[in-house]
Amino acid sequence: MTTDCVFCKIAKGELKADLVYEDSQVVAFRDLNPQAPVHILIIPRKHIQSLDALWDQDANIVGRIATVARDIARKLGISEDGYRLVNNCGEQAGQTVLHLHFHLLGGRNLGWPPG
């Protein structure tokens, strides 16, 4: 974890967030600027800058995040109608926090293409 990373601070409990899930590997919380009725950020506790910076030995965390996203979608009642799980990798893709994270979005019709 890095000392200046806002997501690391949330994962350590140093910054408050509206948590919807946490375990030893993953933390999920409501986005402060939601882009859909349901907008959850899912992060690994371990600081990984982006998907591009993911080491092979850490690849299992992406699978864990996917299963957590599925479970949260079910819990929040958006799994039957559909939801989107998004990762922005790098500045041009819209990544604004340099800590691996996925956006779980749902609760309305989501347009395509997204960008």
N, CA, C and O of each residue as an XYZ file, in Angstrom:
460
protein
N       0.838     -1.180      0.000
C       0.000      0.000      0.000
C       0.879      1.237      0.000
O       1.957      1.253      0.593
N       0.407      2.257     -0.664
C       1.163      3.498     -0.686
C       0.490      4.510      0.230
O      -0.721      4.460      0.442
N       1.276      5.417      0.765
C       0.764      6.351      1.765
C      -0.117      7.443      1.179
O      -0.933      8.017      1.900
N       0.024      7.750     -0.115
C      -0.759      8.832     -0.704
C      -1.904      8.345     -1.588
O      -2.569      9.168     -2.217
N      -2.153      7.074     -1.657
C      -3.214      6.516     -2.503
C      -4.534      6.528     -1.730
O      -4.650      5.919     -0.666
N      -5.527      7.232     -2.281
C      -6.824      7.344     -1.620
C      -7.491      5.981     -1.462
O      -8.133      5.728     -0.442
N      -7.352      5.102     -2.447
C      -7.970      3.777     -2.330
C      -7.256      2.914     -1.299
O      -7.902      2.118     -0.618
N      -5.946      3.052     -1.166
C      -5.226      2.338     -0.103
C      -5.712      2.799      1.270
O      -5.865      1.994      2.189
N      -5.952      4.105      1.396
C      -6.443      4.640      2.669
C      -7.837      4.116      2.978
O      -8.141      3.828      4.136
N      -8.682      3.987      1.978
C     -10.009      3.399      2.189
C      -9.864      1.935      2.586
O     -10.534      1.478      3.512
N      -8.998      1.195      1.899
C      -8.798     -0.233      2.195
C      -8.291     -0.447      3.613
O      -8.621     -1.450      4.247
N      -7.487      0.495      4.119
C      -6.948      0.393      5.483
C      -7.890      0.972      6.528
O      -7.621      0.860      7.724
N      -8.981      1.585      6.106
C      -9.916      2.178      7.053
C      -9.524      3.567      7.514
O     -10.105      4.092      8.464
N      -8.551      4.166      6.858
C      -8.103      5.509      7.234
C      -9.015      6.596      6.683
O      -9.079      7.690      7.244
N      -9.719      6.314      5.596
C     -10.714      7.218      5.021
C     -12.055      6.504      5.027
O     -12.139      5.307      4.751
N     -13.091      7.249      5.344
C     -14.421      6.661      5.365
C     -14.946      6.481      3.948
O     -14.676      7.285      3.056
N     -15.689      5.424      3.770
C     -16.375      5.140      2.512
C     -17.634      4.361      2.860
O     -17.714      3.725      3.910
N     -18.608      4.419      1.971
C     -19.851      3.674      2.161
C     -19.611      2.246      1.668
O     -19.922      1.908      0.525
N     -19.056      1.419      2.548
C     -18.684      0.049      2.190
C     -19.917     -0.805      1.953
O     -20.901     -0.722      2.688
N     -19.844     -1.629      0.911
C     -20.900     -2.609      0.665
C     -20.359     -4.034      0.801
O     -21.127     -4.992      0.889
N     -19.010     -4.165      0.817
C     -18.397     -5.486      0.950
C     -16.931     -5.315      1.308
O     -16.277     -4.369      0.869
N     -16.429     -6.232      2.102
C     -14.985     -6.310      2.321
C     -14.618     -7.703      2.803
O     -15.375     -8.357      3.521
N     -13.436     -8.138      2.389
C     -12.836     -9.372      2.890
C     -11.334     -9.139      2.967
O     -10.885     -7.995      2.889
N     -10.559    -10.189      3.116
C      -9.116    -10.025      3.286
C      -8.405     -9.558      2.020
O      -7.273     -9.079      2.094
N      -9.053     -9.691      0.847
C      -8.421     -9.328     -0.419
C      -9.039     -8.128     -1.113
O      -8.358     -7.419     -1.854
N     -10.330     -7.895     -0.880
C     -11.105     -6.962     -1.703
C     -11.963     -6.053     -0.829
O     -12.456     -6.466      0.220
N     -12.134     -4.810     -1.277
C     -13.048     -3.858     -0.639
C     -13.941     -3.287     -1.731
O     -13.474     -2.997     -2.833
N     -15.225     -3.125     -1.426
C     -16.173     -2.535     -2.376
C     -16.957     -1.443     -1.670
O     -17.400     -1.610     -0.534
N     -17.120     -0.315     -2.367
C     -17.791      0.829     -1.761
C     -18.494      1.645     -2.838
O     -18.165      1.557     -4.021
N     -19.471      2.442     -2.404
C     -20.242      3.266     -3.334
C     -19.381      4.418     -3.851
O     -18.639      5.047     -3.097
N     -19.497      4.680     -5.158
C     -18.768      5.775     -5.781
C     -19.341      7.111     -5.300
O     -20.557      7.258     -5.178
N     -18.467      8.080     -5.028
C     -18.905      9.402     -4.579
C     -19.587     10.206     -5.682
O     -20.348     11.131     -5.396
N     -19.319      9.859     -6.939
C     -19.901     10.551     -8.086
C     -20.563      9.513     -8.988
O     -20.068      9.239    -10.082
N     -21.677      8.934     -8.541
C     -22.264      7.797     -9.275
C     -22.724      8.170    -10.677
O     -23.291      9.240    -10.902
N     -22.467      7.263    -11.615
C     -22.866      7.425    -13.008
C     -24.059      6.559    -13.366
O     -24.478      6.512    -14.522
N     -24.605      5.875    -12.371
C     -25.791      5.029    -12.530
C     -26.417      4.894    -11.143
O     -25.762      5.193    -10.144
N     -27.667      4.450    -11.064
C     -28.286      4.272     -9.746
C     -27.472      3.368     -8.822
O     -27.415      3.602     -7.615
N     -26.850      2.347     -9.381
C     -25.901      1.521     -8.628
C     -24.534      1.743     -9.260
O     -24.329      1.455    -10.439
N     -23.605      2.258     -8.467
C     -22.230      2.481     -8.933
C     -21.307      2.164     -7.773
O     -21.137      2.958     -6.847
N     -20.717      0.985     -7.848
C     -19.845      0.468     -6.798
C     -18.424      0.360     -7.344
O     -18.219     -0.092     -8.470
N     -17.452      0.774     -6.550
C     -16.042      0.574     -6.888
C     -15.548     -0.649     -6.135
O     -15.787     -0.788     -4.935
N     -14.861     -1.531     -6.841
C     -14.320     -2.752     -6.234
C     -12.813     -2.717     -6.429
O     -12.324     -2.631     -7.556
N     -12.075     -2.785     -5.317
C     -10.620     -2.644     -5.353
C      -9.945     -3.791     -4.613
O     -10.523     -4.366     -3.691
N      -8.720     -4.124     -5.020
C      -7.939     -5.041     -4.194
C      -7.349     -4.270     -3.013
O      -7.047     -3.083     -3.139
N      -7.187     -4.921     -1.890
C      -6.514     -4.274     -0.756
C      -5.053     -3.980     -1.109
O      -4.501     -2.956     -0.706
N      -4.445     -4.880     -1.856
C      -3.058     -4.691     -2.272
C      -2.990     -3.580     -3.309
O      -3.813     -3.527     -4.223
N      -2.020     -2.702     -3.171
C      -1.863     -1.630     -4.154
C      -1.275     -2.202     -5.441
O      -0.148     -2.698     -5.466
N      -2.060     -2.118     -6.494
C      -1.635     -2.442     -7.856
C      -2.070     -1.237     -8.677
O      -3.248     -0.882     -8.662
N      -1.167     -0.613     -9.377
C      -1.460      0.659    -10.035
C      -2.565      0.561    -11.081
O      -3.423      1.441    -11.154
N      -2.557     -0.494    -11.887
C      -3.548     -0.634    -12.948
C      -3.567     -2.077    -13.411
O      -2.753     -2.890    -12.973
N      -4.489     -2.390    -14.289
C      -4.526     -3.728    -14.871
C      -3.236     -4.005    -15.640
O      -2.745     -5.134    -15.649
N      -2.696     -2.983    -16.279
C      -1.456     -3.122    -17.034
C      -0.265     -3.421    -16.126
O       0.719     -4.008    -16.577
N      -0.339     -3.030    -14.864
C       0.751     -3.256    -13.910
C       0.568     -4.547    -13.112
O       1.353     -4.833    -12.209
N      -0.454     -5.321    -13.437
C      -0.751     -6.560    -12.721
C       0.325     -7.608    -13.004
O       0.632     -7.896    -14.161
N       0.887     -8.165    -11.954
C       1.863     -9.251    -12.098
C       1.127    -10.570    -12.208
O       0.024    -10.713    -11.681
N       1.724    -11.533    -12.887
C       1.092    -12.844    -13.047
C       0.689    -13.446    -11.708
O      -0.377    -14.053    -11.599
N       1.528    -13.285    -10.687
C       1.235    -13.887     -9.382
C       0.051    -13.216     -8.675
O      -0.474    -13.753     -7.700
N      -0.364    -12.057     -9.160
C      -1.514    -11.353     -8.585
C      -2.772    -11.474     -9.446
O      -3.803    -10.893     -9.107
N      -2.707    -12.206    -10.537
C      -3.821    -12.272    -11.486
C      -5.092    -12.836    -10.855
O      -6.189    -12.509    -11.307
N      -4.977    -13.669     -9.828
C      -6.165    -14.249     -9.201
C      -7.064    -13.182     -8.578
O      -8.251    -13.431     -8.364
N      -6.525    -12.005     -8.284
C      -7.343    -10.959     -7.677
C      -8.422    -10.475     -8.645
O      -9.497    -10.063     -8.210
N      -8.150    -10.520     -9.944
C      -9.152    -10.093    -10.924
C     -10.336    -11.063    -10.912
O     -11.487    -10.636    -11.012
N     -10.063    -12.342    -10.792
C     -11.141    -13.322    -10.657
C     -11.934    -13.121     -9.376
O     -13.159    -13.246     -9.372
N     -11.242    -12.810     -8.298
C     -11.921    -12.548     -7.025
C     -12.832    -11.326     -7.156
O     -13.970    -11.340     -6.685
N     -12.324    -10.270     -7.799
C     -13.129     -9.067     -8.005
C     -14.377     -9.392     -8.829
O     -15.462     -8.890     -8.534
N     -14.229    -10.225     -9.852
C     -15.377    -10.593    -10.693
C     -16.440    -11.338     -9.888
O     -17.630    -11.076    -10.058
N     -16.040    -12.249     -9.027
C     -17.031    -12.989     -8.240
C     -17.667    -12.088     -7.181
O     -18.851    -12.233     -6.878
N     -16.895    -11.165     -6.619
C     -17.456    -10.199     -5.671
C     -18.474     -9.309     -6.393
O     -19.544     -9.026     -5.854
N     -18.138     -8.866     -7.617
C     -19.065     -8.043     -8.403
C     -20.367     -8.798     -8.643
O     -21.450     -8.232     -8.490
N     -20.270    -10.060     -9.015
C     -21.466    -10.880     -9.236
C     -22.329    -10.942     -7.974
O     -23.548    -10.786     -8.034
N     -21.682    -11.170     -6.840
C     -22.411    -11.292     -5.579
C     -23.062     -9.970     -5.172
O     -24.195     -9.959     -4.690
N     -22.357     -8.869     -5.365
C     -22.919     -7.556     -5.040
C     -24.097     -7.253     -5.965
O     -25.125     -6.749     -5.513
N     -23.955     -7.555     -7.257
C     -25.048     -7.330     -8.209
C     -26.296     -8.096     -7.777
O     -27.404     -7.566     -7.854
N     -26.127     -9.314     -7.333
C     -27.263    -10.104     -6.854
C     -27.867     -9.474     -5.607
O     -29.084     -9.325     -5.497
N     -26.993     -9.104     -4.664
C     -27.439     -8.518     -3.395
C     -28.202     -7.209     -3.619
O     -29.188     -6.945     -2.931
N     -27.757     -6.396     -4.566
C     -28.369     -5.096     -4.810
C     -29.512     -5.151     -5.835
O     -30.099     -4.123     -6.172
N     -29.817     -6.347     -6.322
C     -30.977     -6.537     -7.172
C     -30.825     -6.089     -8.618
O     -31.818     -5.768     -9.270
N     -29.590     -6.062     -9.133
C     -29.401     -5.649    -10.530
C     -28.963     -6.792    -11.434
O     -28.777     -6.589    -12.633
N     -28.795     -7.978    -10.886
C     -28.255     -9.077    -11.696
C     -29.236     -9.558    -12.763
O     -28.808     -9.920    -13.859
N     -30.517     -9.573    -12.481
C     -31.477    -10.080    -13.465
C     -31.647     -9.138    -14.652
O     -31.753     -9.593    -15.791
N     -31.674     -7.837    -14.402
C     -31.850     -6.865    -15.489
C     -30.552     -6.582    -16.227
O     -30.581     -6.164    -17.385
N     -29.429     -6.799    -15.586
C     -28.133     -6.602    -16.213
C     -27.309     -5.515    -15.554
O     -27.839     -4.579    -14.956
N     -26.013     -5.661    -15.678
C     -25.069     -4.711    -15.099
C     -23.799     -4.720    -15.924
O     -23.600     -5.581    -16.782
N     -22.954     -3.759    -15.655
C     -21.687     -3.634    -16.367
C     -20.559     -3.607    -15.339
O     -20.676     -2.969    -14.294
N     -19.462     -4.308    -15.647
C     -18.249     -4.273    -14.841
C     -17.161     -3.685    -15.720
O     -16.808     -4.262    -16.748
N     -16.623     -2.526    -15.314
C     -15.716     -1.743    -16.159
C     -14.392     -1.516    -15.447
O     -14.346     -1.241    -14.248
N     -13.312     -1.640    -16.220
C     -11.984     -1.259    -15.746
C     -11.405     -0.245    -16.722
O     -11.324     -0.511    -17.921
N     -11.009      0.900    -16.221
C     -10.315      1.897    -17.022
C      -8.826      1.757    -16.729
O      -8.399      1.856    -15.579
N      -8.051      1.530    -17.766
C      -6.621      1.273    -17.595
C      -5.830      2.384    -18.271
O      -5.696      2.409    -19.495
N      -5.315      3.291    -17.473
C      -4.505      4.382    -17.996
C      -5.300      5.658    -18.198
O      -6.530      5.650    -18.232
N      -4.572      6.748    -18.330
C      -5.166      8.079    -18.409
C      -6.122      8.239    -19.588
O      -7.217      8.775    -19.417
N      -5.735      7.788    -20.776
C      -6.609      7.956    -21.943
C      -7.888      7.132    -21.839
O      -8.881      7.438    -22.499
N      -7.866      6.101    -21.021
C      -9.065      5.284    -20.824
C      -9.960      5.842    -19.721
O     -11.067      5.350    -19.502
N      -9.472      6.873    -19.028
C     -10.279      7.492    -17.983
C      -9.915      7.096    -16.572
O     -10.649      7.431    -15.643
N      -8.803      6.393    -16.369
C      -8.392      6.034    -15.019
C      -7.881      7.288    -14.314
O      -6.905      7.898    -14.749
N      -8.546      7.670    -13.222
C      -8.153      8.868    -12.485
C      -7.492      8.556    -11.150
O      -6.789      9.403    -10.600
N      -7.703      7.363    -10.623
C      -7.032      6.925     -9.394
C      -6.115      5.784     -9.781
O      -6.563      4.774    -10.323
N      -4.837      5.946     -9.504
C      -3.841      4.943     -9.901
C      -3.780      3.810     -8.878
O      -2.771      3.609     -8.201
N      -4.872      3.090     -8.787
C      -5.015      1.877     -7.975
C      -6.035      1.044     -8.736
O      -7.129      1.523     -9.036
N      -5.689     -0.186     -9.047
C      -6.580     -1.068     -9.792
C      -7.979     -1.035     -9.190
O      -8.145     -1.241     -7.987
N      -8.976     -0.777    -10.015
C     -10.351     -0.781     -9.541
C     -11.303     -1.054    -10.703
O     -11.007     -0.782    -11.866
N     -12.433     -1.592    -10.344
C     -13.491     -1.898    -11.295
C     -14.757     -1.186    -10.861
O     -15.046     -1.084     -9.669
N     -15.506     -0.698    -11.828
C     -16.785     -0.041    -11.585
C     -17.895     -1.051    -11.869
O     -17.955     -1.618    -12.960
N     -18.760     -1.273    -10.906
C     -19.963     -2.075    -11.088
C     -21.113     -1.087    -11.264
O     -21.433     -0.325    -10.352
N     -21.727     -1.107    -12.438
C     -22.772     -0.147    -12.788
C     -24.057     -0.870    -13.153
O     -24.028     -1.883    -13.852
N     -25.181     -0.354    -12.685
C     -26.461     -0.944    -13.035
C     -27.611     -0.115    -12.509
O     -27.418      0.963    -11.946
N     -28.804     -0.633    -12.702
C     -29.998      0.038    -12.227
C     -30.671      0.919    -13.268
O     -31.665      1.581    -12.969
N     -30.141      0.932    -14.489
C     -30.746      1.664    -15.603
C     -30.208      1.073    -16.886
O     -29.263      0.285    -16.860
N     -30.806      1.447    -18.024
C     -30.257      1.032    -19.306
C     -28.931      1.729    -19.525
O     -28.829      2.948    -19.390
N     -27.928      0.962    -19.858
C     -26.589      1.491    -20.093
C     -26.344      1.507    -21.593
O     -26.453      0.473    -22.251
N     -26.015      2.668    -22.135
C     -25.813      2.815    -23.573
C     -24.548      2.149    -24.085
O     -23.639      1.816    -23.325
N     -24.521      1.967    -25.395
C     -23.339      1.414    -26.060
C     -23.161      2.131    -27.374
O     -24.157      2.296    -28.078
N     -22.004      2.566    -27.761
C     -20.749      2.353    -27.043
C     -20.621      3.305    -25.845
O     -21.211      4.386    -25.828
N     -19.839      2.878    -24.847
C     -19.763      3.656    -23.611
C     -18.878      4.893    -23.721
O     -19.067      5.834    -22.950
N     -17.927      4.930    -24.639
C     -16.949      6.010    -24.634
C     -17.178      7.045    -25.651
O     -16.413      8.006    -25.738
